[in-house]
Amino acid sequence: MSSTSVPAELRYSKEHEWVRDEDGRATIGITSYAADELGDIVFVELPDVGARLTQFAAFGVVESVKAVSDLFAPLSGEVVEVNEALRTQPELLNQDSYGEGWIARVSIGNPSELDQLLDADAYHELTGQP
């Protein structure tokens, strides 16, 4: 399973997605906490390139041996890239959720939405992680 450490440079949603802001573009994924809670991930439904995401609205699905869970957009914007490797290797979400297991890259529609997300300390508090 992936590490439960929470990278300090990322922002987090209460639904367990993370965002890395890269000068107007955001990389989005699920946290290692979410991946660990789901168990072995066997399928990821990715958004289409060009799709418009709305903050906190569903944009895809993650299926594990234990559950099927919606993915919720931590930010509004347009999908500019998806992680095609997840189509054949969904287990990357368990193995490297903050690296090779990223889900989508989005052009940020409203940068102020980042302020509505949690920092690493607040995410630690939400999940009760040490």
MDAnalysis code that builds the backbone (N, CA, C; Angstrom):
import MDAnalysis as mda
import numpy as np

u = mda.Universe.empty(390, n_residues=130, atom_resindex=np.repeat(np.arange(130), 3), trajectory=True)
u.add_TopologyAttr("name", ["N", "CA", "C"] * 130)
u.add_TopologyAttr("resid", np.arange(1, 131))
u.add_TopologyAttr("resname", ["MET", "SER", "SER", "THR", "SER", "VAL", "PRO", "ALA", "GLU", "LEU", "ARG", "TYR", "SER", "LYS", "GLU", "HIS", "GLU", "TRP", "VAL", "ARG", "ASP", "GLU", "ASP", "GLY", "ARG", "ALA", "THR", "ILE", "GLY", "ILE", "THR", "SER", "TYR", "ALA", "ALA", "ASP", "GLU", "LEU", "GLY", "ASP", "ILE", "VAL", "PHE", "VAL", "GLU", "LEU", "PRO", "ASP", "VAL", "GLY", "ALA", "ARG", "LEU", "THR", "GLN", "PHE", "ALA", "ALA", "PHE", "GLY", "VAL", "VAL", "GLU", "SER", "VAL", "LYS", "ALA", "VAL", "SER", "ASP", "LEU", "PHE", "ALA", "PRO", "LEU", "SER", "GLY", "GLU", "VAL", "VAL", "GLU", "VAL", "ASN", "GLU", "ALA", "LEU", "ARG", "THR", "GLN", "PRO", "GLU", "LEU", "LEU", "ASN", "GLN", "ASP", "SER", "TYR", "GLY", "GLU", "GLY", "TRP", "ILE", "ALA", "ARG", "VAL", "SER", "ILE", "GLY", "ASN", "PRO", "SER", "GLU", "LEU", "ASP", "GLN", "LEU", "LEU", "ASP", "ALA", "ASP", "ALA", "TYR", "HIS", "GLU", "LEU", "THR", "GLY", "GLN", "PRO"])
u.atoms.positions = np.array([
    [0.831, -1.193, 0.000],
    [0.000, 0.000, 0.000],
    [0.874, 1.254, 0.000],
    [0.271, 2.356, -0.333],
    [1.004, 3.608, -0.403],
    [1.227, 4.194, 0.979],
    [2.141, 5.108, 1.041],
    [2.448, 5.779, 2.309],
    [1.293, 6.696, 2.695],
    [1.093, 6.863, 3.986],
    [0.028, 7.758, 4.438],
    [0.536, 9.171, 4.700],
    [1.782, 9.467, 4.318],
    [2.268, 10.833, 4.499],
    [1.467, 11.778, 3.606],
    [1.351, 13.011, 4.039],
    [0.567, 14.016, 3.321],
    [1.515, 15.123, 2.866],
    [1.833, 15.189, 1.579],
    [2.762, 16.224, 1.107],
    [2.276, 17.637, 1.443],
    [3.151, 18.420, 2.050],
    [2.791, 19.757, 2.531],
    [2.488, 20.731, 1.399],
    [3.049, 20.510, 0.216],
    [2.881, 21.483, -0.874],
    [1.553, 21.346, -1.616],
    [0.779, 20.314, -1.309],
    [-0.487, 20.076, -1.996],
    [-1.652, 20.678, -1.225],
    [-2.787, 20.817, -1.912],
    [-4.057, 21.199, -1.278],
    [-4.976, 19.979, -1.383],
    [-5.954, 19.895, -0.468],
    [-6.780, 18.691, -0.344],
    [-8.260, 19.035, -0.242],
    [-9.093, 18.141, -0.792],
    [-10.539, 18.292, -0.619],
    [-10.985, 17.391, 0.526],
    [-12.148, 17.677, 1.059],
    [-12.708, 16.834, 2.121],
    [-13.109, 15.467, 1.576],
    [-13.172, 15.349, 0.246],
    [-13.512, 14.073, -0.396],
    [-12.259, 13.270, -0.734],
    [-11.085, 13.736, -0.290],
    [-9.817, 13.007, -0.388],
    [-9.152, 13.067, -1.759],
    [-9.384, 14.159, -2.494],
    [-8.599, 14.425, -3.693],
    [-7.515, 15.440, -3.329],
    [-6.414, 15.401, -4.082],
    [-5.351, 16.379, -3.885],
    [-5.147, 17.186, -5.160],
    [-4.538, 18.367, -4.999],
    [-4.258, 19.274, -6.113],
    [-2.827, 19.778, -5.978],
    [-2.091, 19.727, -7.076],
    [-0.785, 20.375, -7.153],
    [-0.931, 21.524, -8.143],
    [-0.823, 22.763, -7.660],
    [-0.939, 23.956, -8.504],
    [0.390, 24.182, -9.202],
    [0.345, 24.222, -10.538],
    [1.555, 24.392, -11.342],
    [1.361, 25.543, -12.318],
    [1.326, 26.776, -11.771],
    [1.210, 27.985, -12.588],
    [0.015, 27.956, -13.543],
    [-1.179, 27.866, -12.982],
    [-2.389, 27.919, -13.794],
    [-2.893, 26.565, -14.248],
    [-2.098, 25.548, -14.033],
    [-2.513, 24.174, -14.305],
    [-2.500, 23.421, -12.992],
    [-3.414, 22.499, -12.856],
    [-3.465, 21.712, -11.630],
    [-3.412, 20.233, -11.985],
    [-2.585, 19.489, -11.258],
    [-2.600, 18.043, -11.339],
    [-3.469, 17.566, -10.182],
    [-4.347, 16.608, -10.473],
    [-5.323, 16.110, -9.504],
    [-5.136, 14.609, -9.322],
    [-5.294, 14.162, -8.088],
    [-5.268, 12.731, -7.796],
    [-6.056, 12.450, -6.535],
    [-6.012, 11.201, -6.067],
    [-6.622, 10.876, -4.777],
    [-5.499, 10.675, -3.766],
    [-5.809, 10.928, -2.522],
    [-4.799, 10.821, -1.471],
    [-4.456, 9.362, -1.173],
    [-3.304, 9.160, -0.580],
    [-2.929, 7.812, -0.175],
    [-3.888, 7.290, 0.884],
    [-4.428, 8.188, 1.710],
    [-5.434, 7.790, 2.702],
    [-6.639, 7.166, 1.989],
    [-7.134, 7.841, 0.939],
    [-8.283, 7.323, 0.189],
    [-7.944, 5.993, -0.469],
    [-6.767, 5.910, -1.076],
    [-6.356, 4.671, -1.745],
    [-6.275, 3.521, -0.742],
    [-5.732, 3.796, 0.440],
    [-5.629, 2.763, 1.470],
    [-7.012, 2.333, 1.953],
    [-7.915, 3.301, 2.129],
    [-9.269, 2.988, 2.579],
    [-10.027, 2.152, 1.542],
    [-9.805, 2.442, 0.260],
    [-10.487, 1.716, -0.810],
    [-9.975, 0.287, -0.949],
    [-8.717, 0.072, -0.641],
    [-8.118, -1.245, -0.871],
    [-7.597, -1.319, -2.302],
    [-7.456, -2.524, -2.818],
    [-6.872, -2.716, -4.145],
    [-7.779, -2.131, -5.226],
    [-7.276, -1.092, -5.911],
    [-8.048, -0.422, -6.962],
    [-7.901, -1.207, -8.256],
    [-9.054, -1.510, -8.879],
    [-9.071, -2.373, -10.066],
    [-9.545, -1.653, -11.330],
    [-10.109, -0.441, -11.193],
    [-10.616, 0.277, -12.356],
    [-10.721, 1.756, -12.027],
    [-10.379, 2.600, -13.018],
    [-10.544, 4.047, -12.881],
    [-11.257, 4.560, -14.125],
    [-12.369, 5.267, -13.920],
    [-13.057, 5.933, -15.026],
    [-12.522, 7.359, -15.082],
    [-11.781, 7.654, -16.140],
    [-11.144, 8.961, -16.301],
    [-12.070, 9.928, -17.020],
    [-11.944, 11.218, -16.745],
    [-12.714, 12.198, -17.527],
    [-12.137, 12.297, -18.939],
    [-12.897, 12.867, -19.841],
    [-12.410, 13.092, -21.202],
    [-11.582, 14.367, -21.252],
    [-10.534, 14.368, -22.078],
    [-9.804, 15.603, -22.333],
    [-10.787, 16.587, -22.961],
    [-10.782, 17.805, -22.464],
    [-11.727, 18.821, -22.937],
    [-12.954, 18.945, -22.050],
    [-13.168, 17.980, -21.156],
    [-14.313, 18.054, -20.242],
    [-14.145, 19.241, -19.304],
    [-15.260, 19.868, -18.940],
    [-15.249, 20.979, -17.992],
    [-15.635, 20.436, -16.622],
    [-14.765, 20.656, -15.652],
    [-15.039, 20.217, -14.290],
    [-15.589, 21.385, -13.476],
    [-16.484, 21.052, -12.555],
    [-17.032, 22.023, -11.620],
    [-16.582, 21.627, -10.226],
    [-16.080, 22.598, -9.466],
    [-15.553, 22.293, -8.137],
    [-16.575, 21.506, -7.316],
    [-16.099, 20.421, -6.737],
    [-16.828, 19.513, -5.856],
    [-17.883, 18.655, -6.560],
    [-17.970, 18.716, -7.902],
    [-18.887, 17.849, -8.652],
    [-18.141, 16.577, -9.091],
    [-18.880, 15.489, -9.234],
    [-18.282, 14.215, -9.652],
    [-17.712, 14.339, -11.060],
    [-16.538, 13.707, -11.281],
    [-15.931, 13.742, -12.614],
    [-15.392, 12.390, -13.059],
    [-15.525, 11.377, -12.251],
    [-15.027, 10.053, -12.606],
    [-15.359, 9.079, -11.493],
    [-14.854, 7.855, -11.640],
    [-15.147, 6.790, -10.677],
    [-13.881, 5.981, -10.434],
    [-13.700, 5.559, -9.183],
    [-12.653, 4.616, -8.818],
    [-13.345, 3.380, -8.262],
    [-12.951, 2.219, -8.786],
    [-13.542, 0.963, -8.334],
    [-12.449, 0.115, -7.698],
    [-12.741, -0.389, -6.510],
    [-11.793, -1.256, -5.822],
    [-12.473, -2.579, -5.513],
    [-11.724, -3.483, -4.913],
    [-12.304, -4.763, -4.538],
    [-13.357, -4.574, -3.442],
    [-13.327, -3.431, -2.737],
    [-14.258, -3.185, -1.635],
    [-15.425, -2.270, -1.993],
    [-15.228, -1.338, -2.924],
    [-16.248, -0.304, -3.144],
    [-16.074, 0.379, -4.493],
    [-17.136, 1.082, -4.896],
    [-17.087, 1.980, -6.046],
    [-17.294, 3.382, -5.495],
    [-16.390, 4.303, -5.828],
    [-16.460, 5.660, -5.289],
    [-16.343, 6.683, -6.399],
    [-17.149, 7.738, -6.299],
    [-17.030, 8.848, -7.238],
    [-15.767, 9.638, -6.935],
    [-15.212, 10.221, -7.984],
    [-14.137, 11.207, -7.855],
    [-14.790, 12.578, -7.926],
    [-14.381, 13.485, -7.050],
    [-14.955, 14.827, -7.021],
    [-13.875, 15.845, -7.360],
    [-14.205, 16.751, -8.269],
    [-13.243, 17.755, -8.723],
    [-12.924, 18.730, -7.600],
    [-11.656, 18.833, -7.214],
    [-11.306, 19.802, -6.190],
    [-11.301, 21.242, -6.717],
    [-11.267, 21.384, -8.048],
    [-11.247, 22.700, -8.701],
    [-12.082, 22.668, -9.967],
    [-12.574, 23.825, -10.369],
    [-13.217, 23.959, -11.675],
    [-12.153, 24.194, -12.735],
    [-12.419, 23.738, -13.946],
    [-11.493, 23.976, -15.043],
    [-11.695, 22.966, -16.156],
    [-10.834, 23.049, -17.156],
    [-10.918, 22.160, -18.315],
    [-9.822, 21.107, -18.240],
    [-10.212, 19.855, -18.470],
    [-9.250, 18.756, -18.470],
    [-8.362, 18.891, -19.702],
    [-7.040, 18.976, -19.483],
    [-6.102, 19.100, -20.596],
    [-5.304, 17.818, -20.816],
    [-5.318, 16.926, -19.820],
    [-4.582, 15.666, -19.938],
    [-5.127, 14.694, -18.902],
    [-5.147, 13.403, -19.255],
    [-5.486, 12.365, -18.282],
    [-4.347, 11.360, -18.228],
    [-4.258, 10.646, -17.133],
    [-3.198, 9.660, -16.952],
    [-3.627, 8.353, -17.612],
    [-3.248, 8.199, -18.877],
    [-3.647, 7.020, -19.659],
    [-3.149, 5.717, -19.044],
    [-2.053, 5.764, -18.293],
    [-1.514, 4.551, -17.673],
    [-2.525, 3.912, -16.726],
    [-3.416, 4.720, -16.141],
    [-4.397, 4.180, -15.195],
    [-5.411, 3.251, -15.871],
    [-5.566, 3.368, -17.188],
    [-6.515, 2.488, -17.902],
    [-6.082, 1.019, -17.805],
    [-4.770, 0.795, -17.838],
    [-4.265, -0.588, -17.756],
    [-3.577, -0.891, -16.432],
    [-3.262, 0.153, -15.655],
    [-2.587, -0.035, -14.366],
    [-3.271, 0.786, -13.268],
    [-4.538, 0.494, -12.962],
    [-5.230, 1.276, -11.928],
    [-4.568, 1.159, -10.562],
    [-3.781, 0.107, -10.376],
    [-3.097, -0.087, -9.093],
    [-2.063, 1.002, -8.802],
    [-1.721, 1.830, -9.805],
    [-0.819, 2.960, -9.561],
    [-1.380, 3.898, -8.489],
    [-2.711, 3.952, -8.367],
    [-3.313, 4.783, -7.324],
    [-2.940, 4.272, -5.939],
    [-2.809, 2.962, -5.782],
    [-2.396, 2.391, -4.498],
    [-0.888, 2.512, -4.304],
    [-0.136, 2.330, -5.384],
    [1.319, 2.251, -5.283],
    [1.992, 3.613, -5.165],
    [1.463, 4.630, -5.842],
    [2.131, 5.935, -5.895],
    [1.085, 7.023, -6.120],
    [0.207, 7.201, -5.130],
    [-0.944, 8.086, -5.322],
    [-0.563, 9.548, -5.562],
    [0.595, 9.998, -5.059],
    [0.997, 11.392, -5.249],
    [1.975, 11.571, -6.418],
    [2.309, 10.495, -7.112],
    [3.264, 10.559, -8.218],
    [2.668, 9.966, -9.477],
    [3.081, 8.740, -9.811],
    [2.628, 8.079, -11.040],
    [1.125, 7.817, -11.061],
    [0.475, 7.907, -9.908],
    [-0.965, 7.656, -9.826],
    [-1.835, 8.894, -9.969],
    [-1.296, 9.995, -10.485],
    [-2.132, 11.178, -10.730],
    [-3.252, 10.807, -11.697],
    [-4.359, 11.558, -11.658],
    [-5.529, 11.219, -12.474],
    [-5.687, 12.138, -13.677],
    [-5.666, 13.449, -13.453],
    [-5.915, 14.397, -14.546],
    [-5.147, 15.689, -14.303],
    [-4.917, 16.394, -15.408],
    [-4.368, 17.751, -15.346],
    [-5.431, 18.683, -15.918],
    [-5.603, 19.811, -15.228],
    [-6.706, 20.717, -15.521],
    [-6.171, 22.139, -15.626],
    [-6.687, 22.903, -16.599],
    [-6.397, 24.338, -16.598],
    [-7.343, 24.948, -15.567],
    [-6.774, 25.668, -14.609],
    [-7.558, 26.170, -13.493],
    [-8.490, 27.282, -13.957],
    [-9.792, 27.082, -13.741],
    [-10.788, 28.061, -14.160],
    [-10.898, 29.238, -13.212],
    [-10.747, 28.985, -11.899],
    [-10.901, 30.031, -10.891],
    [-9.874, 29.796, -9.789],
    [-8.719, 30.459, -9.861],
    [-7.652, 30.222, -8.882],
    [-8.072, 30.419, -7.429],
    [-9.085, 31.270, -7.168],
    [-9.509, 31.500, -5.789],
    [-10.135, 30.245, -5.173],
    [-10.531, 29.272, -5.994],
    [-11.081, 28.018, -5.455],
    [-10.039, 27.245, -4.640],
    [-8.768, 27.477, -4.916],
    [-7.719, 26.828, -4.118],
    [-7.857, 27.176, -2.641],
    [-8.366, 28.381, -2.359],
    [-8.524, 28.829, -0.980],
    [-9.600, 28.040, -0.230],
    [-10.470, 27.340, -0.963],
    [-11.535, 26.550, -0.342],
    [-11.064, 25.136, 0.010],
    [-9.818, 24.825, -0.337],
    [-9.274, 23.495, -0.073],
    [-8.447, 23.497, 1.207],
    [-8.197, 22.312, 1.715],
    [-7.463, 22.141, 2.968],
    [-5.959, 22.135, 2.721],
    [-5.193, 22.649, 3.685],
    [-3.754, 22.454, 3.626],
    [-3.438, 21.109, 4.286],
    [-2.174, 20.729, 4.295],
    [-1.789, 19.407, 4.802],
    [-2.172, 19.231, 6.267],
    [-1.999, 20.256, 7.082],
    [-2.343, 20.143, 8.498],
    [-3.841, 19.904, 8.692],
    [-4.655, 20.652, 7.962],
    [-6.110, 20.486, 8.078],
    [-6.529, 19.118, 7.553],
    [-5.863, 18.618, 6.500],
    [-6.203, 17.290, 5.982],
    [-5.822, 16.214, 7.010],
    [-4.679, 16.366, 7.641],
    [-4.272, 15.446, 8.732],
    [-5.361, 15.399, 9.795],
    [-5.849, 16.585, 10.175],
    [-6.885, 16.680, 11.200],
    [-8.167, 15.983, 10.743],
    [-8.552, 16.183, 9.481],
    [-9.767, 15.565, 8.924],
    [-9.708, 14.039, 9.003],
    [-8.551, 13.499, 8.666],
    [-8.430, 12.039, 8.573],
    [-8.008, 11.388, 9.881],
    [-7.598, 12.210, 10.854],
    [-7.157, 11.666, 12.119],
    [-5.844, 10.913, 12.031],
    [-5.053, 11.227, 10.999],
    [-3.752, 10.579, 10.831],
    [-2.753, 11.162, 11.810],
    [-1.800, 10.346, 12.253],
    [-0.755, 10.859, 13.167],
    [0.147, 11.879, 12.482],
])
